[in-house]
Amino acid sequence: MKKAFVLAALFSIAPLAMAGKTYQVTGPIISIDDKTIVVEKGKDKWEIARDAATKVTGDLKVGEKVTIEYSMTAASITAKEAKKK
C-alpha cells in the first residue's frame, strides 16, 4: 500500500454517539476480512478496523463501492518534554 491509514473504529451506534466527531470515506473495497476493510480513495488506501459490533448494510465484497462512517480514538499517548532552546 502506498499510503495506509490505520484507524481503530467501532461502528455501532452507541460508540459513535459517545466518541464525538465522526468522519466518512467512500470508495471501492480493495480487500476485506472479519477484522479490517480496505477502501481506495483516489490514490490512497484506507485500512479501517471492524468487529462484530460493526453495523453492515448490504453485501460487502471486493469492488463494491461503500461509504464508511468512523471515529478516531487514541490507543495511547506519550508526552515528552519539549527541547529547550
C-alpha positions as CSV (number, residue, x, y, z in Angstrom):
1,M,0.0,0.0,0.0
2,K,1.3,3.4,-1.0
3,K,-0.4,5.2,1.9
4,A,-2.3,3.4,4.5
5,F,-4.3,4.9,7.3
6,V,-4.8,2.5,10.1
7,L,-7.8,3.6,12.1
8,A,-9.3,1.9,15.1
9,A,-13.0,2.3,14.6
10,L,-16.2,0.8,16.1
11,F,-19.3,1.3,14.1
12,S,-22.2,0.6,16.4
13,I,-24.5,3.5,17.2
14,A,-23.6,3.8,20.9
15,P,-19.8,4.1,20.4
16,L,-20.2,6.7,17.6
17,A,-22.5,8.8,19.8
18,M,-20.1,8.7,22.7
19,A,-16.9,9.3,20.5
20,G,-18.0,12.7,19.4
21,K,-16.9,13.7,15.9
22,T,-17.3,11.2,13.1
23,Y,-15.8,11.0,9.6
24,Q,-16.5,9.1,6.4
25,V,-14.7,7.7,3.5
26,T,-16.2,6.5,0.2
27,G,-14.7,4.2,-2.4
28,P,-14.4,0.7,-3.7
29,I,-13.4,-2.2,-1.4
30,I,-9.9,-3.3,-2.1
31,S,-9.9,-6.1,0.5
32,I,-12.0,-7.3,3.3
33,D,-11.9,-9.8,6.2
34,D,-13.5,-10.1,9.6
35,K,-11.2,-7.6,11.2
36,T,-10.5,-5.0,8.5
37,I,-11.8,-3.4,5.4
38,V,-9.6,-1.6,2.9
39,V,-11.1,1.1,0.7
40,E,-9.4,3.1,-2.1
41,K,-10.0,6.9,-2.2
42,G,-8.1,8.5,-5.0
43,K,-4.6,7.1,-4.9
44,D,-4.8,6.4,-1.1
45,K,-5.8,3.2,0.5
46,W,-7.7,3.4,3.8
47,E,-7.5,0.4,6.2
48,I,-10.1,0.6,8.8
49,A,-10.6,-1.9,11.7
50,R,-14.0,-3.5,12.2
51,D,-15.5,-6.1,14.6
52,A,-18.7,-8.0,15.4
53,A,-20.4,-4.7,16.5
54,T,-19.8,-3.0,13.1
55,K,-23.2,-2.3,11.6
56,V,-23.3,-3.5,8.0
57,T,-26.0,-2.7,5.4
58,G,-25.7,-4.6,2.1
59,D,-23.3,-7.2,0.8
60,L,-19.6,-6.4,1.3
61,K,-17.4,-7.7,-1.4
62,V,-14.2,-6.6,-3.3
63,G,-15.0,-4.0,-5.9
64,E,-18.3,-2.8,-4.3
65,K,-18.5,1.0,-3.6
66,V,-19.1,1.6,0.1
67,T,-19.3,4.6,2.4
68,I,-17.8,4.0,5.9
69,E,-18.6,6.2,8.9
70,Y,-15.9,6.0,11.5
71,S,-14.4,7.9,14.5
72,M,-10.9,8.2,15.7
73,T,-9.8,7.2,19.2
74,A,-6.3,7.4,20.6
75,A,-4.9,4.0,21.7
76,S,-2.1,5.6,23.7
77,I,-0.5,8.9,24.3
78,T,3.1,9.6,25.4
79,A,4.1,13.1,26.4
80,K,7.8,14.1,26.1
81,E,9.4,17.2,27.4
82,A,9.9,19.9,24.8
83,K,13.5,20.7,23.9
84,K,14.8,23.9,25.4
85,K,16.2,26.5,23.1
